[in-house]
Amino acid sequence: MKKKTNLLLLGMILIIYLMILFLFKRQIFTYKFNKKLIDRYFCSQDIPYEPNCRRVWLSDEELHIAAGYLYAKGSDPAVIDFQHPPLIAYLYGFSILFFNNPYYLEIFFGLLFLSLIYLLGLKIFKSKLVSTIGCLLLLIDPLFIDLSSQASYELGQAVFLLMYLILMVFYKKNFVLPGIALGLLCASKFWGAAVFFVGITALYKIINKEFNLKIFFYHLLIAFFTFSLTYLKSFLNQKFLFNIVFFQLKILKYWIQHSITNIPFASLVLFTTGFFKSWWGNYEILRSHVWSIIWPISLISSFYVGIKNLIKNKTLTKIVFFSIIPLLYLIYLGVQAPFPRYFILILPFCYLSFAYSLSLKIKSKKIKPVFKNIIYFIEGIK
């Protein structure tokens, strides 16, 4: 019965998600790839040499779609759009070859993202109500809906991150699947975020005396092998003399040069206020159009849930671990240039902790019978 209820609730959430996309982002369902984009790409800002054409400026979306198509057609990911790992771009390319539309992949990632958040809520809080509220909060989040209709790498990266954390924290003895998930995470977008989550997960296991150095090493080895497979074309082109470690250091240098601001904790300021200072042009104070007041509220709620649980249990429980991740990640970003899309990685933890607080408030208050019956249905209480 519980399994059927979970499937029913999750199914309703996914249907609502598709309806939202169809009503407000209908263009992603009707998009048709045009090969003229490839001609424009070879005249774009992404080409390091001087092309025999007038330079044109392409959006990040157009660059990702063009790169994906070229990868699927056999181009070298170490040359085309070299600053990004190629996994999700490859998937965009295959989506174009099969459906002539890269956005179907993004819709799939959105469905999978919601499903994993629902599962994570069950694993952490043992509550269908928390999982449901957490997913509903995400459905009204402008950033999530915005990313669901963009060819960006962040939503796919967030999916692989949840896969990795769920496997690492809740399936402790298996190192193969977490290793694969980590490899996919690193291959989805620049691996700077992955370093933080690997480190904090290892610290969690060390504190709880669950850390096994041998298993941890094996999972890193599998992750490196999985990550390297996404550059198979580069290895083949260079007869397996491609130095992937040196190449990743080159990418690290590129991002240090292009993504650093002189404002400490700019991402934390953006997350809590919605404002940031541009690091280009006239250095104006700008406001993010996808910012939501729920972000700072859920961040405070998440940290409060974590600290309260830590004081109560005097140990680093799973609730504490996942609840303090958002604030620690925002601090970790440090002087990284603030991009709102980066926050999709921590919104699941903010919203699930906030949903937990809301669920306690709801249960502690007298509510009308109709709402009480809904809650009873969700929680499976007779």
Secondary structure as GFF3:
##gff-version 3
##sequence-region A 1 382
A	DSSP	alpha_helix	2	24	.	.	.	ID=ss1
A	DSSP	alpha_helix	27	30	.	.	.	ID=ss2
A	DSSP	alpha_helix	36	41	.	.	.	ID=ss3
A	DSSP	alpha_helix	60	72	.	.	.	ID=ss4
A	DSSP	alpha_helix	87	99	.	.	.	ID=ss5
A	DSSP	alpha_helix	103	125	.	.	.	ID=ss6
A	DSSP	alpha_helix	128	139	.	.	.	ID=ss7
A	DSSP	alpha_helix	142	148	.	.	.	ID=ss8
A	DSSP	alpha_helix	154	170	.	.	.	ID=ss9
A	DSSP	alpha_helix	176	188	.	.	.	ID=ss10
A	DSSP	alpha_helix	192	207	.	.	.	ID=ss11
A	DSSP	alpha_helix	213	229	.	.	.	ID=ss12
A	DSSP	alpha_helix	232	237	.	.	.	ID=ss13
A	DSSP	alpha_helix	244	258	.	.	.	ID=ss14
A	DSSP	alpha_helix	266	273	.	.	.	ID=ss15
A	DSSP	beta_strand	275	277	.	.	.	ID=ss16
A	DSSP	beta_strand	285	287	.	.	.	ID=ss17
A	DSSP	alpha_helix	294	313	.	.	.	ID=ss18
A	DSSP	alpha_helix	318	333	.	.	.	ID=ss19
A	DSSP	three_ten_helix	340	345	.	.	.	ID=ss20
A	DSSP	alpha_helix	347	364	.	.	.	ID=ss21
A	DSSP	alpha_helix	369	379	.	.	.	ID=ss22
###
